[in-house]
Amino acid sequence: MTVYALYFCLVVALALFYCLTRCFKTIDKKNKEISKLQFRVKELERQAQGIEVVGVE
């Protein structure tokens, strides 16, 4: 009985580890996408400021 309980705990621990690993990979992927978008927003803001400065002159 004890061997089966240990085996069950091992399987549950591996399943939990697998799920958490997938979650963290997904979160990391989304964070990279957000970083790319934030960089693009800053780039567009700089371009917009450049257009405004040119329009003033």
Chimera marker file (.cmm) of the C-alpha trace (Angstrom):
<marker_set name="trace">
<marker id="1" x="0.000" y="0.000" z="0.000" r="1" g="1" b="0" radius="0.5"/>
<marker id="2" x="2.807" y="2.427" z="0.870" r="1" g="1" b="0" radius="0.5"/>
<marker id="3" x="4.554" y="1.815" z="-2.447" r="1" g="1" b="0" radius="0.5"/>
<marker id="4" x="1.361" y="2.684" z="-4.329" r="1" g="1" b="0" radius="0.5"/>
<marker id="5" x="0.915" y="5.852" z="-2.274" r="1" g="1" b="0" radius="0.5"/>
<marker id="6" x="4.483" y="6.930" z="-3.025" r="1" g="1" b="0" radius="0.5"/>
<marker id="7" x="3.997" y="6.127" z="-6.709" r="1" g="1" b="0" radius="0.5"/>
<marker id="8" x="0.770" y="8.147" z="-6.729" r="1" g="1" b="0" radius="0.5"/>
<marker id="9" x="2.503" y="11.098" z="-5.057" r="1" g="1" b="0" radius="0.5"/>
<marker id="10" x="5.307" y="10.917" z="-7.605" r="1" g="1" b="0" radius="0.5"/>
<marker id="11" x="2.841" y="10.935" z="-10.512" r="1" g="1" b="0" radius="0.5"/>
<marker id="12" x="0.931" y="13.865" z="-9.016" r="1" g="1" b="0" radius="0.5"/>
<marker id="13" x="4.175" y="15.774" z="-8.406" r="1" g="1" b="0" radius="0.5"/>
<marker id="14" x="5.333" y="15.188" z="-11.998" r="1" g="1" b="0" radius="0.5"/>
<marker id="15" x="1.964" y="16.259" z="-13.389" r="1" g="1" b="0" radius="0.5"/>
<marker id="16" x="2.032" y="19.406" z="-11.264" r="1" g="1" b="0" radius="0.5"/>
<marker id="17" x="5.593" y="20.159" z="-12.348" r="1" g="1" b="0" radius="0.5"/>
<marker id="18" x="4.617" y="19.694" z="-15.991" r="1" g="1" b="0" radius="0.5"/>
<marker id="19" x="1.617" y="22.014" z="-15.667" r="1" g="1" b="0" radius="0.5"/>
<marker id="20" x="3.606" y="24.697" z="-13.842" r="1" g="1" b="0" radius="0.5"/>
<marker id="21" x="6.396" y="24.499" z="-16.419" r="1" g="1" b="0" radius="0.5"/>
<marker id="22" x="3.909" y="25.011" z="-19.237" r="1" g="1" b="0" radius="0.5"/>
<marker id="23" x="2.308" y="27.929" z="-17.388" r="1" g="1" b="0" radius="0.5"/>
<marker id="24" x="5.650" y="29.641" z="-16.832" r="1" g="1" b="0" radius="0.5"/>
<marker id="25" x="6.646" y="29.119" z="-20.474" r="1" g="1" b="0" radius="0.5"/>
<marker id="26" x="3.361" y="30.682" z="-21.590" r="1" g="1" b="0" radius="0.5"/>
<marker id="27" x="3.794" y="33.604" z="-19.193" r="1" g="1" b="0" radius="0.5"/>
<marker id="28" x="7.351" y="34.145" z="-20.434" r="1" g="1" b="0" radius="0.5"/>
<marker id="29" x="6.174" y="34.083" z="-24.042" r="1" g="1" b="0" radius="0.5"/>
<marker id="30" x="3.440" y="36.641" z="-23.295" r="1" g="1" b="0" radius="0.5"/>
<marker id="31" x="5.927" y="38.869" z="-21.438" r="1" g="1" b="0" radius="0.5"/>
<marker id="32" x="8.193" y="38.849" z="-24.506" r="1" g="1" b="0" radius="0.5"/>
<marker id="33" x="5.245" y="39.828" z="-26.709" r="1" g="1" b="0" radius="0.5"/>
<marker id="34" x="4.359" y="42.649" z="-24.305" r="1" g="1" b="0" radius="0.5"/>
<marker id="35" x="7.960" y="43.880" z="-24.318" r="1" g="1" b="0" radius="0.5"/>
<marker id="36" x="7.975" y="43.945" z="-28.119" r="1" g="1" b="0" radius="0.5"/>
<marker id="37" x="4.706" y="45.887" z="-28.146" r="1" g="1" b="0" radius="0.5"/>
<marker id="38" x="5.969" y="48.365" z="-25.539" r="1" g="1" b="0" radius="0.5"/>
<marker id="39" x="9.089" y="48.939" z="-27.628" r="1" g="1" b="0" radius="0.5"/>
<marker id="40" x="6.919" y="49.517" z="-30.703" r="1" g="1" b="0" radius="0.5"/>
<marker id="41" x="4.736" y="52.002" z="-28.791" r="1" g="1" b="0" radius="0.5"/>
<marker id="42" x="7.808" y="53.962" z="-27.690" r="1" g="1" b="0" radius="0.5"/>
<marker id="43" x="9.087" y="53.949" z="-31.256" r="1" g="1" b="0" radius="0.5"/>
<marker id="44" x="5.768" y="55.260" z="-32.567" r="1" g="1" b="0" radius="0.5"/>
<marker id="45" x="5.664" y="57.917" z="-29.835" r="1" g="1" b="0" radius="0.5"/>
<marker id="46" x="9.124" y="59.118" z="-30.882" r="1" g="1" b="0" radius="0.5"/>
<marker id="47" x="7.990" y="59.257" z="-34.495" r="1" g="1" b="0" radius="0.5"/>
<marker id="48" x="4.871" y="61.175" z="-33.512" r="1" g="1" b="0" radius="0.5"/>
<marker id="49" x="6.934" y="63.685" z="-31.537" r="1" g="1" b="0" radius="0.5"/>
<marker id="50" x="9.207" y="64.090" z="-34.540" r="1" g="1" b="0" radius="0.5"/>
<marker id="51" x="6.217" y="64.830" z="-36.754" r="1" g="1" b="0" radius="0.5"/>
<marker id="52" x="4.913" y="67.387" z="-34.255" r="1" g="1" b="0" radius="0.5"/>
<marker id="53" x="8.298" y="69.124" z="-34.098" r="1" g="1" b="0" radius="0.5"/>
<marker id="54" x="8.510" y="69.246" z="-37.887" r="1" g="1" b="0" radius="0.5"/>
<marker id="55" x="4.962" y="70.632" z="-38.050" r="1" g="1" b="0" radius="0.5"/>
<marker id="56" x="5.809" y="73.436" z="-35.592" r="1" g="1" b="0" radius="0.5"/>
<marker id="57" x="8.853" y="74.542" z="-37.549" r="1" g="1" b="0" radius="0.5"/>
<link id1="1" id2="2" r="1" g="1" b="0" radius="0.2"/>
<link id1="2" id2="3" r="1" g="1" b="0" radius="0.2"/>
<link id1="3" id2="4" r="1" g="1" b="0" radius="0.2"/>
<link id1="4" id2="5" r="1" g="1" b="0" radius="0.2"/>
<link id1="5" id2="6" r="1" g="1" b="0" radius="0.2"/>
<link id1="6" id2="7" r="1" g="1" b="0" radius="0.2"/>
<link id1="7" id2="8" r="1" g="1" b="0" radius="0.2"/>
<link id1="8" id2="9" r="1" g="1" b="0" radius="0.2"/>
<link id1="9" id2="10" r="1" g="1" b="0" radius="0.2"/>
<link id1="10" id2="11" r="1" g="1" b="0" radius="0.2"/>
<link id1="11" id2="12" r="1" g="1" b="0" radius="0.2"/>
<link id1="12" id2="13" r="1" g="1" b="0" radius="0.2"/>
<link id1="13" id2="14" r="1" g="1" b="0" radius="0.2"/>
<link id1="14" id2="15" r="1" g="1" b="0" radius="0.2"/>
<link id1="15" id2="16" r="1" g="1" b="0" radius="0.2"/>
<link id1="16" id2="17" r="1" g="1" b="0" radius="0.2"/>
<link id1="17" id2="18" r="1" g="1" b="0" radius="0.2"/>
<link id1="18" id2="19" r="1" g="1" b="0" radius="0.2"/>
<link id1="19" id2="20" r="1" g="1" b="0" radius="0.2"/>
<link id1="20" id2="21" r="1" g="1" b="0" radius="0.2"/>
<link id1="21" id2="22" r="1" g="1" b="0" radius="0.2"/>
<link id1="22" id2="23" r="1" g="1" b="0" radius="0.2"/>
<link id1="23" id2="24" r="1" g="1" b="0" radius="0.2"/>
<link id1="24" id2="25" r="1" g="1" b="0" radius="0.2"/>
<link id1="25" id2="26" r="1" g="1" b="0" radius="0.2"/>
<link id1="26" id2="27" r="1" g="1" b="0" radius="0.2"/>
<link id1="27" id2="28" r="1" g="1" b="0" radius="0.2"/>
<link id1="28" id2="29" r="1" g="1" b="0" radius="0.2"/>
<link id1="29" id2="30" r="1" g="1" b="0" radius="0.2"/>
<link id1="30" id2="31" r="1" g="1" b="0" radius="0.2"/>
<link id1="31" id2="32" r="1" g="1" b="0" radius="0.2"/>
<link id1="32" id2="33" r="1" g="1" b="0" radius="0.2"/>
<link id1="33" id2="34" r="1" g="1" b="0" radius="0.2"/>
<link id1="34" id2="35" r="1" g="1" b="0" radius="0.2"/>
<link id1="35" id2="36" r="1" g="1" b="0" radius="0.2"/>
<link id1="36" id2="37" r="1" g="1" b="0" radius="0.2"/>
<link id1="37" id2="38" r="1" g="1" b="0" radius="0.2"/>
<link id1="38" id2="39" r="1" g="1" b="0" radius="0.2"/>
<link id1="39" id2="40" r="1" g="1" b="0" radius="0.2"/>
<link id1="40" id2="41" r="1" g="1" b="0" radius="0.2"/>
<link id1="41" id2="42" r="1" g="1" b="0" radius="0.2"/>
<link id1="42" id2="43" r="1" g="1" b="0" radius="0.2"/>
<link id1="43" id2="44" r="1" g="1" b="0" radius="0.2"/>
<link id1="44" id2="45" r="1" g="1" b="0" radius="0.2"/>
<link id1="45" id2="46" r="1" g="1" b="0" radius="0.2"/>
<link id1="46" id2="47" r="1" g="1" b="0" radius="0.2"/>
<link id1="47" id2="48" r="1" g="1" b="0" radius="0.2"/>
<link id1="48" id2="49" r="1" g="1" b="0" radius="0.2"/>
<link id1="49" id2="50" r="1" g="1" b="0" radius="0.2"/>
<link id1="50" id2="51" r="1" g="1" b="0" radius="0.2"/>
<link id1="51" id2="52" r="1" g="1" b="0" radius="0.2"/>
<link id1="52" id2="53" r="1" g="1" b="0" radius="0.2"/>
<link id1="53" id2="54" r="1" g="1" b="0" radius="0.2"/>
<link id1="54" id2="55" r="1" g="1" b="0" radius="0.2"/>
<link id1="55" id2="56" r="1" g="1" b="0" radius="0.2"/>
<link id1="56" id2="57" r="1" g="1" b="0" radius="0.2"/>
</marker_set>
